[in-house]
Amino acid sequence: MRKIVNYCDYFVLCSGNADRQTRAVADYIEEKLAESGVSPRAREGASKADWVVVDTGDVVVHVFQKRVREFYQLEYLWQDAPQIKWQA
């Protein structure tokens, strides 16, 4: 992302099925960051949890409900950035 925007190196996009799940994913990400000694700069959207953003500075994590991810299509918006597919 650094060649396209000046505020981060990576976007991480992932989806959950419901607000409870998206909130849990964001909580887990923050928990693992804390274990690594990283504190997020900001977290937005946790109250509604249809789109939660965790900003660590170099990495911005977007946790969407599936319908919201399909609506905003960030993959399309940032299509000039190289994509790395990952699956657990």
DSSP file (Angstrom, degrees, kcal/mol; ACC not computed):
  #  RESIDUE AA STRUCTURE BP1 BP2  ACC     N-H-->O    O-->H-N    N-H-->O    O-->H-N    TCO  KAPPA ALPHA  PHI   PSI    X-CA   Y-CA   Z-CA
    1    1 A M    >>        0   0    0      0, 0.0     4,-3.3     0, 0.0     3,-2.2   0.000 360.0 360.0 360.0 -24.6    0.0    0.0    0.0
    2    2 A R  T 34  +     0   0    0      7,-0.5     7,-0.1     1,-0.3     8,-0.1   0.800 360.0  54.4 -58.7 -29.8    2.9    2.4    0.6
    3    3 A K  T 34 S+     0   0    0      6,-0.2    -1,-0.3     1,-0.1     3,-0.1   0.662 118.9  34.9 -75.8 -14.1    3.3    3.1   -3.1
    4    4 A I  T <4 S+     0   0    0     -3,-2.2     2,-0.3     1,-0.3    -2,-0.2   0.775 126.9  23.5-107.6 -39.0   -0.4    4.1   -3.3
    5    5 A V     <  -     0   0    0     -4,-3.3    -1,-0.3     3,-0.3     3,-0.2  -0.872  62.6-140.0-127.1 161.3   -1.0    5.8    0.1
    6    6 A N  S    S+     0   0    0     -2,-0.3    -4,-0.1     1,-0.1     3,-0.1   0.274  89.3  64.9-104.4  11.7    1.3    7.5    2.6
    7    7 A Y  S    S+     0   0    0      1,-0.2     2,-0.3    -6,-0.1    -1,-0.1   0.492 103.2  15.0-117.5  -3.0   -0.3    6.2    5.8
    8    8 A C        -     0   0    0     -3,-0.2    -3,-0.3    -7,-0.1    -1,-0.2  -0.990  47.6-142.8-162.5 161.9    0.3    2.4    5.9
    9    9 A D  S    S+     0   0    0     49,-2.9    -7,-0.5    -2,-0.3     2,-0.3   0.760  86.7  23.7 -93.9 -32.5    2.2   -0.5    4.3
   10   10 A Y  E     -a   59   0A   0     48,-2.2    50,-2.4    -9,-0.2     2,-0.4  -0.982  53.8-155.9-139.1 146.1   -0.6   -3.0    4.4
   11   11 A F  E     -a   60   0A   0     -2,-0.3     2,-0.5    48,-0.2    50,-0.2  -0.968  15.0-159.3-108.8 136.0   -4.4   -3.3    4.5
   12   12 A V  E     -a   61   0A   0     48,-2.4    50,-3.6    -2,-0.4     2,-0.5  -0.985   9.1-168.9-114.0 124.4   -5.8   -6.6    6.0
   13   13 A L  E     +a   62   0A   0     -2,-0.5     2,-0.3    48,-0.2    50,-0.2  -0.958  16.3 155.0-116.0 126.3   -9.4   -7.3    4.9
   14   14 A C  E     -a   63   0A   0     48,-2.3    50,-2.9    -2,-0.5     2,-0.3  -0.952  25.2-136.9-145.8 166.3  -11.4  -10.0    6.6
   15   15 A S  E     -a   64   0A   0     -2,-0.3     2,-0.3    48,-0.2    50,-0.2  -0.910   9.5-168.7-130.2 151.3  -15.0  -10.9    7.2
   16   16 A G  E     -a   65   0A   0     48,-2.8    50,-1.6    -2,-0.3     3,-0.1  -0.845  28.3-125.8-126.2 168.6  -17.3  -12.2    9.9
   17   17 A N  S    S+     0   0    0     -2,-0.3     2,-0.3    48,-0.2    50,-0.1   0.707  85.9   8.5 -89.1 -21.4  -20.9  -13.4    9.7
   18   18 A A  S  > S-     0   0    0     46,-0.1     4,-2.5     1,-0.1     3,-0.3  -0.945  82.5 -94.4-153.5 167.6  -22.4  -11.1   12.3
   19   19 A D  H  > S+     0   0    0     -2,-0.3     4,-2.4     1,-0.2     5,-0.2   0.882 122.1  54.1 -57.6 -40.3  -21.6   -8.1   14.6
   20   20 A R  H  > S+     0   0    0      1,-0.2     4,-2.0     2,-0.2    -1,-0.2   0.896 111.0  46.0 -61.6 -40.0  -20.6  -10.4   17.4
   21   21 A Q  H  > S+     0   0    0     -3,-0.3     4,-2.5     2,-0.2    -2,-0.2   0.907 111.7  49.5 -72.3 -41.8  -18.2  -12.3   15.2
   22   22 A T  H  X S+     0   0    0     -4,-2.5     4,-2.3    27,-0.2    -2,-0.2   0.908 112.6  48.8 -63.8 -39.6  -16.6   -9.2   13.7
   23   23 A R  H  X S+     0   0    0     -4,-2.4     4,-2.5    -5,-0.2    -1,-0.2   0.907 111.0  50.6 -63.9 -41.7  -16.1   -7.7   17.2
   24   24 A A  H  X S+     0   0    0     -4,-2.0     4,-2.4    -5,-0.2    -2,-0.2   0.890 109.5  50.5 -64.7 -39.9  -14.6  -11.0   18.4
   25   25 A V  H  X S+     0   0    0     -4,-2.5     4,-2.4     2,-0.2    -2,-0.2   0.940 112.1  47.0 -63.2 -46.4  -12.2  -11.0   15.4
   26   26 A A  H  X S+     0   0    0     -4,-2.3     4,-2.3     1,-0.2    -2,-0.2   0.899 112.0  50.8 -62.5 -40.9  -11.1   -7.4   16.1
   27   27 A D  H  X S+     0   0    0     -4,-2.5     4,-2.4     2,-0.2    -1,-0.2   0.913 110.2  49.7 -61.0 -43.4  -10.7   -8.2   19.9
   28   28 A Y  H  X S+     0   0    0     -4,-2.4     4,-2.5     2,-0.2     5,-0.2   0.901 109.2  51.7 -64.3 -41.7   -8.5  -11.2   19.0
   29   29 A I  H  X S+     0   0    0     -4,-2.4     4,-2.3     1,-0.2    -1,-0.2   0.933 111.7  46.7 -60.4 -45.6   -6.4   -9.2   16.7
   30   30 A E  H  X S+     0   0    0     -4,-2.3     4,-2.4     2,-0.2    -2,-0.2   0.878 110.4  53.4 -65.1 -37.2   -5.8   -6.6   19.4
   31   31 A E  H  X S+     0   0    0     -4,-2.4     4,-1.9     2,-0.2    -2,-0.2   0.932 111.4  45.1 -61.4 -46.8   -5.1   -9.3   22.0
   32   32 A K  H  X S+     0   0    0     -4,-2.5     4,-1.1     2,-0.2    -2,-0.2   0.865 111.4  53.0 -68.2 -36.3   -2.4  -10.8   19.8
   33   33 A L  H ><>S+     0   0    0     -4,-2.3     5,-3.0    -5,-0.2     3,-0.6   0.930 108.1  50.9 -61.4 -44.8   -0.9   -7.4   19.0
   34   34 A A  H ><5S+     0   0    0     -4,-2.4     3,-1.5     1,-0.3    -2,-0.2   0.889 105.8  55.2 -60.7 -40.4   -0.7   -6.7   22.8
   35   35 A E  H 3<5S+     0   0    0     -4,-1.9    -1,-0.3     1,-0.3    -2,-0.2   0.793 109.5  48.4 -62.2 -27.1    1.1  -10.0   23.3
   36   36 A S  T <<5S-     0   0    0     -4,-1.1    -1,-0.3    -3,-0.6    -2,-0.2   0.389 122.9-107.6 -92.6   2.0    3.6   -8.8   20.7
   37   37 A G  T < 5S+     0   0    0     -3,-1.5     2,-0.5     1,-0.3    -3,-0.2   0.687  76.5 133.1  81.6  18.9    4.0   -5.4   22.4
   38   38 A V      < -     0   0    0     -5,-3.0    -1,-0.3    -6,-0.1    -2,-0.2  -0.897  38.8-161.9-107.3 128.7    2.1   -3.5   19.7
   39   39 A S        -     0   0    0     -2,-0.5    -9,-0.0    17,-0.1     3,-0.0  -0.933  23.3-121.4-107.3 126.7   -0.6   -1.0   20.7
   40   40 A P        -     0   0    0      0, 0.0    16,-0.3     0, 0.0     3,-0.1  -0.346   8.6-143.0 -62.1 145.0   -3.1    0.0   18.0
   41   41 A R  S    S-     0   0    0     14,-2.9     2,-0.3     1,-0.3    15,-0.2   0.845  79.9  -3.8 -73.3 -35.6   -3.2    3.7   17.3
   42   42 A A  E     -B   55   0A   0     13,-1.5    13,-2.7     2,-0.0     2,-0.4  -0.994  52.0-161.3-156.3 155.6   -7.0    3.6   16.8
   43   43 A R  E     +B   54   0A   0     -2,-0.3     2,-0.3    11,-0.2    11,-0.2  -0.975  20.3 179.5-140.6 128.0  -10.0    1.3   16.8
   44   44 A E  E     +B   53   0A   0      9,-2.3     9,-2.6    -2,-0.4    -2,-0.0  -0.948  54.3  26.1-130.4 148.8  -13.2    2.4   15.1
   45   45 A G     >  +     0   0    0     -2,-0.3     4,-2.9     7,-0.2     6,-0.4   0.484  69.6 126.5  88.3   4.3  -16.6    0.8   14.6
   46   46 A A  T  4  +     0   0    0      1,-0.2     6,-0.1     2,-0.2   -23,-0.1   0.802  67.1  60.7 -68.4 -28.4  -16.7   -1.7   17.5
   47   47 A S  T  4 S+     0   0    0      1,-0.2    -1,-0.2     2,-0.0     5,-0.1   0.931 121.4  22.8 -67.2 -43.8  -20.0   -0.4   18.9
   48   48 A K  T  4 S-     0   0    0     -3,-0.2    -2,-0.2     3,-0.1    -1,-0.2   0.836  90.6-162.8 -87.8 -37.3  -22.0   -1.3   15.7
   49   49 A A     <  +     0   0    0     -4,-2.9   -27,-0.2     2,-0.2     3,-0.2   0.715  54.3 115.9  63.0  28.2  -19.4   -3.9   14.5
   50   50 A D  S    S+     0   0    0      1,-0.3    15,-2.5    -5,-0.3     2,-0.3   0.686  95.4  12.8 -89.6 -20.3  -20.5   -4.1   10.9
   51   51 A W  E    S- C   0  64A   0     -6,-0.4     2,-0.5    13,-0.2    -1,-0.3  -0.804  76.5-174.7-152.0 107.6  -17.1   -2.7   10.0
   52   52 A V  E     - C   0  63A   0     11,-2.9    11,-3.2    -2,-0.3     2,-0.5  -0.900   6.5-161.5-107.4 131.9  -14.3   -2.5   12.6
   53   53 A V  E     -BC  44  62A   0     -9,-2.6    -9,-2.3    -2,-0.5     2,-0.5  -0.957   6.2-170.7-115.5 128.2  -11.0   -0.9   11.8
   54   54 A V  E     -BC  43  61A   0      7,-2.5     7,-3.2    -2,-0.5     2,-0.6  -0.977  10.1-163.8-116.8 116.8   -7.9   -1.5   13.9
   55   55 A D  E     +BC  42  60A   0    -13,-2.7   -14,-2.9    -2,-0.5   -13,-1.5  -0.893  20.9 168.4-107.9 116.0   -5.1    0.9   12.9
   56   56 A T        -     0   0    0      3,-2.9     2,-0.8    -2,-0.6     4,-0.2   0.400  55.1-111.3-101.9   0.7   -1.5    0.0   14.0
   57   57 A G  S    S+     0   0    0      2,-0.4     3,-0.1     1,-0.1   -48,-0.1  -0.647 111.3  39.5 103.8 -74.7    0.2    2.6   11.9
   58   58 A D  S    S+     0   0    0     -2,-0.8   -49,-2.9   -50,-0.2   -48,-2.2   0.777 123.1  41.4 -78.5 -27.1    1.9    0.3    9.3
   59   59 A V  E     -a   10   0A   0    -50,-0.2    -3,-2.9   -51,-0.2     2,-0.5  -0.982  64.6-165.0-126.4 131.1   -1.0   -2.1    9.1
   60   60 A V  E     -aC  11  55A   0    -50,-2.4   -48,-2.4    -2,-0.4     2,-0.5  -0.971  12.6-157.1-115.9 119.7   -4.7   -1.2    9.0
   61   61 A V  E     -aC  12  54A   0     -7,-3.2    -7,-2.5    -2,-0.5     2,-0.5  -0.839   4.8-165.4-101.4 128.3   -7.0   -4.1    9.6
   62   62 A H  E     -aC  13  53A   0    -50,-3.6   -48,-2.3    -2,-0.5     2,-0.6  -0.961   2.3-171.3-113.0 118.6  -10.6   -4.0    8.3
   63   63 A V  E     -aC  14  52A   0    -11,-3.2   -11,-2.9    -2,-0.5     2,-0.3  -0.940  17.8-178.8-112.5 111.6  -13.0   -6.6    9.8
   64   64 A F  E     -aC  15  51A   0    -50,-2.9   -48,-2.8    -2,-0.6     2,-0.3  -0.706  35.0-118.7-107.6 153.7  -16.3   -6.5    7.9
   65   65 A Q  E >>  -a   16   0A   0    -15,-2.5     4,-2.4    -2,-0.3     3,-0.6  -0.718  45.9-111.3 -74.8 147.5  -19.6   -8.2    8.1
   66   66 A K  H 3> S+     0   0    0    -50,-1.6     4,-2.4    -2,-0.3     5,-0.2   0.866 115.6  51.2 -54.9 -43.2  -19.8  -10.0    4.7
   67   67 A R  H 3> S+     0   0    0      1,-0.2     4,-1.6     2,-0.2    -1,-0.3   0.864 111.7  48.0 -64.9 -34.7  -22.7   -7.8    3.4
   68   68 A V  H <> S+     0   0    0     -3,-0.6     4,-2.5     2,-0.2     5,-0.3   0.888 110.3  51.4 -72.8 -39.7  -20.8   -4.6    4.2
   69   69 A R  H  X S+     0   0    0     -4,-2.4     4,-2.3     1,-0.2     5,-0.3   0.916 110.6  48.9 -62.5 -42.1  -17.6   -5.9    2.7
   70   70 A E  H  < S+     0   0    0     -4,-2.4    -1,-0.2    -5,-0.2    -2,-0.2   0.868 111.9  50.3 -64.5 -36.1  -19.5   -6.7   -0.5
   71   71 A F  H  < S+     0   0    0     -4,-1.6    -2,-0.2    -5,-0.2    -1,-0.2   0.944 117.8  35.5 -68.1 -48.7  -21.0   -3.2   -0.5
   72   72 A Y  H  < S-     0   0    0     -4,-2.5     5,-0.2    -5,-0.1    -2,-0.2   0.775  83.7-162.9 -81.9 -26.8  -17.8   -1.2   -0.1
   73   73 A Q    >X  +     0   0    0     -4,-2.3     4,-2.1    -5,-0.3     3,-0.8   0.888  14.7 175.4  47.3  55.6  -15.6   -3.5   -2.2
   74   74 A L  H 3> S+     0   0    0     -5,-0.3     4,-2.6     1,-0.3    -1,-0.1   0.826  75.5  64.7 -60.6 -30.4  -12.3   -2.1   -0.8
   75   75 A E  H 34 S+     0   0    0      1,-0.2    -1,-0.3     2,-0.2     6,-0.2   0.901 107.3  42.0 -58.2 -39.3  -10.5   -4.8   -2.9
   76   76 A Y  H X4 S+     0   0    0     -3,-0.8     3,-1.6     1,-0.2    -2,-0.2   0.903 111.7  54.3 -73.0 -42.2  -11.8   -3.0   -6.0
   77   77 A L  H 3< S+     0   0    0     -4,-2.1     3,-0.2     1,-0.3    -2,-0.2   0.877 119.3  34.2 -59.5 -38.7  -11.1    0.5   -4.7
   78   78 A W  T >< S+     0   0    0     -4,-2.6     3,-1.9     1,-0.2    -1,-0.3  -0.140  77.6 133.5-107.3  35.5   -7.4   -0.5   -4.0
   79   79 A Q  T <   +     0   0    0     -3,-1.6    -1,-0.2     1,-0.3    -2,-0.1   0.680  63.0  66.8 -64.1 -18.1   -7.0   -2.8   -7.0
   80   80 A D  T 3  S+     0   0    0     -3,-0.2    -1,-0.3    -4,-0.1    -2,-0.1   0.659  85.3  88.3 -76.0 -14.8   -3.7   -1.2   -8.0
   81   81 A A  S <  S-     0   0    0     -3,-1.9     2,-0.1    -6,-0.2    -3,-0.0  -0.603  92.7-103.7 -81.5 142.8   -2.1   -2.6   -4.8
   82   82 A P        -     0   0    0      0, 0.0     2,-0.4     0, 0.0    -1,-0.1  -0.415  38.1-140.6 -62.7 140.8   -0.6   -6.0   -4.9
   83   83 A Q        -     0   0    0     -4,-0.1     2,-0.5    -2,-0.1    -4,-0.0  -0.866  13.4-163.3-108.9 140.1   -2.9   -8.6   -3.2
   84   84 A I        -     0   0    0     -2,-0.4     2,-0.3     2,-0.0     0, 0.0  -0.970  15.1-148.6-119.2 112.6   -1.8  -11.5   -1.0
   85   85 A K        +     0   0    0     -2,-0.5     2,-0.4     2,-0.0    -2,-0.0  -0.641  21.0 177.4 -82.0 136.2   -4.4  -14.1   -0.5
   86   86 A W        -     0   0    0     -2,-0.3     2,-0.4     2,-0.0    -2,-0.0  -0.999   9.3-178.3-140.3 140.0   -4.3  -15.9    2.8
   87   87 A Q              0   0    0     -2,-0.4    -2,-0.0     1,-0.0     0, 0.0  -0.998 360.0 360.0-140.8 136.0   -6.6  -18.5    4.2
   88   88 A A              0   0    0     -2,-0.4    -1,-0.0     0, 0.0    -2,-0.0   0.481 360.0 360.0 -74.7 360.0   -6.5  -20.2    7.6
